[in-house]
Amino acid sequence: MSEAFIPPAKPILGEEERAAVDRVLLSGMIAQGPEVAAFESEFAEQVTQGRTCVAVNSGTSGLHLGLLAAGIGPGDEVIVPSFTFAATANAVALTGATPVFADIEPDHFCLAADAVRAAVTDRTTAIMPVHLYGHPADMDALGAVAAEHGLRVFEDAAQAHLATWQGRAVGTFGDFAMFSLYPTKNMTSGEGGMVSVANDDLARQVRLLRNQGMERQYANEVVGFNARMTDLHAAIGRVQLSKVRAWTTTRQRNAAYFDEHLEGVTVPPVAAPATHVYHQYTIRVDGAERDRIVSALREEHQVGTGVYYPIPNHRLASLAKFAPGLDLPQTEVAAREVISLPVHPSLSEGELERIVTAVNATVRAGA
Ligand SMILES: *Cc1c(COP(=O)(O)O)cnc(C)c1O
């Protein structure tokens, strides 16, 4: 076959992004400045229902600074899912706190409230659910566990711009939340992260940590980083922000098409209180067939897919020391069965049809 390869993800970057970067370049001022400030307030208005936002140089920095600003450090245990990108637990570990891994609920791949309850110890101070693939975690059940045990809630919303739970935007539930702006996420600034915060004190702490502990130049108040976003990146992010709502609608339409036409696989269910923004459209297949299906889709049908994530965090060489002997059955099954199909907004109708035909034929061939 000679059809063009369909990539699993594809950032949409065009004339408007180029013009925005040009505008900043021509100004001669490219470090953090007015573009970053405008991006923060526009993001707050359009994504976090007015909650204050602070821009940083990556999503990982956002998690790290948010945790430090919230006072998380050595002696604290923070409960996180293992079925996520390693940045979630890395950020906890980098503060000196201990990431404690808990299992997921199988339908939506997000942290399970019962598993969190079972993992609480007298050192637990916080939980950090991940709105994985763009589906919100169950913030009612998780909020209830947090309230029972007096735990703080932080959100890894890296993949979930504009997702909602009970009509409320993700990123407005926790003391802080982080949105990633990496190129494959639902919107990008090149690299970058946005931290939404629940109060002015956290906002000030994140801003201090972002800039060597300075609010006023050379009056360093705390030990901090250089985690600033540049105006070049913010200019790209502002253009993307103006488009992400329409892109999300297209992702949801693509997902509805797959829901209707895919056969022989488990399509991703959406919880009744949730709006899914389909950062990934993730199906489950027979775990023994998964690798064959992935390679047949690529080799025979030129359809790129992703496996997020093949190795759970608690078994990674870097993080296993935090989880000796831990068994997370739902996490293990998901890691064997998931395949994410291309769902990005630049897919044509013909490509959507090709993906469906390819998956249905490939799965049937193994039956
Ligand atoms: C992308 C991602 C991050 C890290 O964001 P970066 O911008 O790449 O640093 C953290 N958590 C999850 C779940 C992610 O998908």
The ligand as an ORCA input file, in Angstrom:
! r2SCAN-3c Opt
* xyz 0 1
  C       3.121     15.746     29.354
  C       2.846     15.340     30.745
  C       3.550     15.864     31.831
  C       4.766     16.733     31.689
  O       4.584     17.884     30.924
  P       5.856     18.494     30.141
  O       5.287     19.776     29.595
  O       6.225     17.530     29.070
  O       6.935     18.718     31.127
  C       3.165     15.505     33.109
  N       2.150     14.661     33.316
  C       1.454     14.102     32.296
  C       0.323     13.177     32.598
  C       1.794     14.412     30.973
  O       1.120     13.854     29.976
*
